[in-house]
Amino acid sequence: MSTPKSIGAIELSSIGVGYQIEDEMLKAASVELLIARTICSGKYLIVLGGSVSDTESAIHAGLAAAGEAIIDHMLIPNVHEGLFPALGQSVVLGPGDPGALGVIETFSAISALSAADAAAKAARVTLIRIHVAMALGGKGLCLMTGGVADVRAGVQAAADDVRRRGLLVSEVVIPRPSRELLGEYL
């Protein structure tokens, strides 16, 4: 499948219900399974991609069957293409000065995806990592780089998106991060 036009995600409080919902969603529409796994704190995360209409159909099917197990969910039509390499942790920065580092920390895995999309659409930033709940106690984390003004704008857009959901933990902009701080990305 080519790069999805949209992504949808559901975060569940039950692993068993997670497997059931994953099956419902995959049967409901022609979508690609991007992530389906247990995550910290005994939760289950499902992220799908595909056309806007197929992804929306799959999310609706999952929500209809999930009942009280839903922690968070979202649908991003016309997702920014920079989200996929960052989610796959395949972004490597060049040896030049990255300018600034922006960090958004969220209370849910899904809200980090939404934050990353908002940041990438609002400013000229490079999404470098999106961590969803693993080794984070169920939280989400989005890292971005770019010029200081762009990173500030991206972090602000991401924080606003997550704040509306009531799930913001922190928003940080580091104007000139040390090379050691960014060592694993260079």
PLY file of the C-alpha trace (Angstrom):
ply
format ascii 1.0
element vertex 186
property float x
property float y
property float z
element edge 185
property int vertex1
property int vertex2
end_header
0.00 0.00 0.00
1.27 3.52 -0.73
1.62 6.15 1.98
-1.81 6.46 3.63
-3.80 9.66 3.11
-5.17 9.44 6.64
-4.53 7.65 9.89
-6.86 6.63 12.64
-6.07 5.27 16.06
-7.80 3.82 19.09
-6.19 3.37 22.52
-7.94 0.83 24.75
-7.80 -0.07 28.42
-8.18 -3.80 27.67
-5.80 -5.99 25.70
-8.46 -8.62 24.99
-10.91 -6.01 23.73
-8.01 -4.56 21.73
-7.61 -7.77 19.75
-11.36 -7.90 19.14
-11.52 -4.26 18.00
-8.47 -4.68 15.75
-10.26 -7.54 13.98
-13.48 -5.50 13.66
-11.60 -2.54 12.20
-9.63 -4.60 9.68
-12.80 -6.32 8.48
-14.71 -3.03 8.19
-12.60 -1.37 5.50
-9.55 -1.60 3.27
-6.94 -0.19 5.66
-3.31 -0.92 6.47
-2.38 -1.90 10.00
0.46 0.45 11.04
0.68 -0.43 14.74
-1.20 -2.96 16.85
0.37 -3.87 20.18
0.18 -3.84 23.89
1.57 -0.68 25.40
2.63 0.39 28.87
0.17 0.25 31.71
-1.60 -2.79 30.21
-3.27 -0.94 27.35
-3.66 -1.77 23.65
-2.97 0.59 20.75
-4.23 0.27 17.19
-3.11 2.65 14.41
-4.45 2.23 10.88
-3.86 4.05 7.63
-5.64 4.29 4.32
-7.96 6.50 2.36
-9.92 9.01 4.41
-13.23 7.19 3.92
-11.82 3.71 4.65
-9.96 4.90 7.75
-13.06 6.70 9.00
-15.15 3.55 8.46
-12.65 1.41 10.35
-12.49 3.85 13.28
-16.30 4.04 13.48
-16.49 0.23 13.52
-13.89 0.05 16.29
-15.58 2.71 18.40
-18.98 1.06 18.01
-17.63 -2.25 19.32
-15.21 -1.01 22.01
-17.68 0.15 24.63
-16.12 1.42 27.85
-12.62 0.21 26.94
-11.86 3.37 24.90
-9.22 5.62 26.45
-8.61 7.87 23.44
-9.17 7.87 19.70
-8.54 10.10 16.70
-8.77 10.38 12.95
-6.41 12.58 10.96
-7.53 13.07 7.36
-4.76 14.22 5.02
-2.03 13.35 7.49
1.34 15.09 7.08
3.81 12.75 5.35
6.54 13.55 7.90
4.64 11.62 10.55
5.44 8.19 9.09
9.27 8.24 9.20
9.18 9.77 12.70
6.77 7.11 13.90
9.03 4.45 12.39
12.00 6.10 14.13
13.86 6.18 10.82
14.78 9.90 10.73
18.50 10.63 10.89
19.65 14.24 11.10
22.60 15.50 9.08
25.75 16.74 10.80
24.73 20.42 10.49
23.22 22.53 13.23
19.60 21.41 13.84
18.71 24.88 15.16
16.30 23.92 17.93
14.72 20.88 19.53
11.01 20.83 20.34
9.46 18.30 22.69
5.79 17.58 23.31
4.91 15.10 26.07
1.35 13.80 26.33
-0.71 11.64 28.68
-1.85 9.31 25.87
-0.08 7.63 22.97
-2.64 8.82 20.45
-2.42 12.48 21.40
1.30 12.42 20.46
0.32 11.43 16.91
-2.17 14.26 16.68
0.38 16.70 18.14
3.02 15.68 15.60
0.63 16.20 12.71
-0.39 19.62 14.04
3.25 20.68 14.44
4.29 19.53 10.96
1.33 21.29 9.33
1.86 24.54 11.27
5.59 25.08 10.79
8.67 24.07 8.84
9.85 21.44 11.29
11.30 17.98 10.87
9.61 15.38 13.03
12.44 13.20 14.29
10.73 10.82 16.71
7.24 9.92 17.83
7.22 7.53 20.78
3.89 5.95 21.64
3.70 4.61 25.17
6.53 2.06 25.17
8.85 2.66 28.12
6.94 5.88 28.84
4.30 4.65 31.26
1.61 5.00 28.62
2.56 8.54 27.61
3.34 9.87 24.15
6.36 11.89 23.07
7.03 13.90 19.91
10.44 15.39 19.04
11.00 17.92 16.25
13.83 20.10 14.95
14.18 23.15 12.75
14.84 26.84 13.04
14.05 28.30 16.45
11.01 30.27 15.26
9.61 27.27 13.39
10.13 24.93 16.32
8.42 27.41 18.64
5.48 27.62 16.21
5.35 23.83 15.80
5.48 23.21 19.55
2.78 25.82 20.12
0.47 24.25 17.52
1.11 20.77 18.94
0.59 21.92 22.53
-2.65 23.70 21.59
-3.92 20.52 19.92
-3.12 18.35 22.95
-4.26 20.95 25.49
-7.74 20.96 23.85
-7.86 17.23 24.59
-6.75 17.82 28.21
-3.70 15.57 27.73
-0.66 17.88 27.71
2.18 16.98 30.10
4.87 19.34 28.83
5.99 21.53 25.93
9.69 22.37 25.62
11.81 24.30 23.14
15.60 24.07 23.42
17.07 26.76 21.10
20.55 25.26 20.57
20.67 21.68 21.84
24.07 20.19 22.52
25.37 17.67 20.02
25.45 15.10 22.84
21.72 15.58 23.45
21.00 14.85 19.80
23.74 12.21 19.50
21.46 9.30 18.67
19.80 11.26 15.85
23.00 12.46 14.11
0 1
1 2
2 3
3 4
4 5
5 6
6 7
7 8
8 9
9 10
10 11
11 12
12 13
13 14
14 15
15 16
16 17
17 18
18 19
19 20
20 21
21 22
22 23
23 24
24 25
25 26
26 27
27 28
28 29
29 30
30 31
31 32
32 33
33 34
34 35
35 36
36 37
37 38
38 39
39 40
40 41
41 42
42 43
43 44
44 45
45 46
46 47
47 48
48 49
49 50
50 51
51 52
52 53
53 54
54 55
55 56
56 57
57 58
58 59
59 60
60 61
61 62
62 63
63 64
64 65
65 66
66 67
67 68
68 69
69 70
70 71
71 72
72 73
73 74
74 75
75 76
76 77
77 78
78 79
79 80
80 81
81 82
82 83
83 84
84 85
85 86
86 87
87 88
88 89
89 90
90 91
91 92
92 93
93 94
94 95
95 96
96 97
97 98
98 99
99 100
100 101
101 102
102 103
103 104
104 105
105 106
106 107
107 108
108 109
109 110
110 111
111 112
112 113
113 114
114 115
115 116
116 117
117 118
118 119
119 120
120 121
121 122
122 123
123 124
124 125
125 126
126 127
127 128
128 129
129 130
130 131
131 132
132 133
133 134
134 135
135 136
136 137
137 138
138 139
139 140
140 141
141 142
142 143
143 144
144 145
145 146
146 147
147 148
148 149
149 150
150 151
151 152
152 153
153 154
154 155
155 156
156 157
157 158
158 159
159 160
160 161
161 162
162 163
163 164
164 165
165 166
166 167
167 168
168 169
169 170
170 171
171 172
172 173
173 174
174 175
175 176
176 177
177 178
178 179
179 180
180 181
181 182
182 183
183 184
184 185
